[in-house]
Amino acid sequence: MDAMRLRIDLAYDGTDFHGWAKQPHLRTVQGDVEAAIAKILHIRKPQLQSMLAPEELERGTAAGSDSGIHASAQADTQADKQASAQRWPQLVVAGRTDTGVHALHQVCHLDIDADVLARGVGHMDCAPTEALLRRLSHVLPADIAIHDVTQAPDGFDARFSALERVYVYRICDNMRYVDPRLRNFVVAIDDGLDLDAMNAAAAHAVGLHDFGSFATPNPGGTTIREVKSAVWSRVPSQACVASDGDRAHDVPAAESGLVAFTIVADAFAHNMVRSLVQGCLQVGRGRKSVEWFADKIAHPVREGSTGPAPAKGLTLERVIYPDDSCLAERAQAIRAKRTLV
């Protein structure tokens, strides 16, 4: 069987998900997409082996059992072994979003045998990757959208090959202007915000720093990251239709007037973006100074005023990769443990 690697580009509304990563008995993006792929490609999850101990399968004549049950158990166990050999889909993602966080353009990869992928073609006259794209678009719920499924170039790793991740946090300040249609991805606050002060604070986050005041490390990892840019701005008010002199057409675009924090980094530690947002909000509301924020960058100690802002305001907007010829080299380099030296 020839194994191949797929690149899957997707988007999701994180409102009803407990984050990207699979968790027992909870709805997650990874869990939904893997289950959909398994359904389309007829991959069964082995279950019987976890329910029956090996000695029970060997005995076959245990109390309360008969030869028919034993024969069925043996047949099902063999089928489960075959299903296990096909490997339950295991997605590797560019950015593991937290509970309630959205993605406009997430990227993951999947290693799969070519003959298993071909099962999705059925009656369709198209490539297996196109067939999987079409079928996923019909099987998945409305809060997940698959943008593309392609064969990944050599050396591609959705997580380790990425050069940059781009996140945007959206806020509606002055709550009288709240648009309830945007409630799932915009955080509304009462206060007006001082964007100049917030940008002065955010400038201290740019560069290579230990973000221990604003993040928690993964086991064995660090909170050292390199932020390429971090900017607060107000979305300009603009009409949906070009002005033609008729004020009836002067209808503003939905995001007009919102405050947006756009941050770009090679990678992010857990809760890092939302905690930076919270810190900047403290400054923008006049509760903390720019110097306080700068000191939190210089002295990485976690404390309450730098806890994370609400999840729903955050969206992973895009993931940027190098040219195909540099993918493997990038993946190898990024696996190294980060230091400030």
Steps between C-alpha positions, in 0.01 A plus 500: 500500500637841401471755778443864415464824693198727448479869578154606617404869517191577707308757704273469802281690741646400836194593706376147564836323501724417794798609296681327216658203678309177566370453853298208637123556489535862380431649159819623333593605147761225466254240625228606255728513196674170576165327554370641170808376311464157659133484402569597139791257461335214694759486777373340820631583844606179682275457802457134587859453615454773761179334628621139522815393678737273300439204735125525440555474125732204549268302727192532282308274741490737795189486714201647319663477156445254215683403185287735287592803708864393501507458122341842456749654740791344308362629168441848639846504655656413164301779334613738770862402439456578132336832580780582740755417231334761278565755776233726636554845343747708703508869409802718576407868518683830453346664808309326781226752572342510846136460597287764329775628268425517127701441183450662163790310345637207698735241348553136595656193342399134487709195412293238322540202269411573138268202471305609808465853362373357170195357679350847509478532122201270449302602190672841468726571204770692685826463689484339847597829668216682323259220595599530867456879485149467355390230741637680806311813397176299510571291811639762737273730704442862400755639748790333315588585138763316296674737259733256326650151509825451309797266493765668713841576348804309625615610843172667593399493867194709589640583843876517466531634145298814575688829489236720660153490654272803478231558763245782527308591815184707443339734751200732494568780748225744602231234532225714353631403156485123554383301197334184640566316174871503585460378858680168442830652388507854639545591869293800611625726779356813662812713486649703221859396434819706465653332194814714511580375850415142401734518201775642719456199728475245218825629349684355800379152400669513159821300479635187667382484861408265779124553525472330838285787631247436225511125430547152641749257344416157368666212689868508418461827307561868563309828469771651278353623171586754230224750423541659159233769539222598740266784402172643632279677246143610447334351194411792268132566443425415141185440302410165346425680172713774343342839554282615212347800673199304622517486879270197497805301386714630787492172695818433703686170477443279802847545654506880460613672820623190682833499682734229370826367641709330230799302621748298296754257647693189409289316758298570814504348847181394678268798573769740377294710256198540727719588797685764299159637399393514865818681596453755223137550603614586851715772345234617253244541779744706707532240775866420437789690344710423195795466738312229692452306176866542405602370842285188451689429178836561668417288807300191396288422806134401461242683716128577491492821297653323201249216485336427163231714340178320391561235236227595257677816382797307361534359147793323334497686170774326305811284514799587282743241361833535317561392143465126445877458471545631856222305677711214638782732610253724681338204677837372618609840631179579690508171693798630697420623851482880509743718693555877528864467391 
